[in-house]
Amino acid sequence: MPDLNNLPDTHFFLTFKNTIMREQQTNSLLIQSGFRKTN
């Protein structure tokens, strides 16, 4: 996985970074809610 902090701040990469951060937040919420088992 590329280092998101080192990606160029183009529109594409900003959108990509926002998508990744949203997915990580969703995963965290699911784990906190007990829908996903942590390893």
Buried (B, 14 or more C-beta within 10 A) or exposed (E): EEEEEEEEEEEEBEEBBEEEEEEEEEEEEEEEEEEEEEE
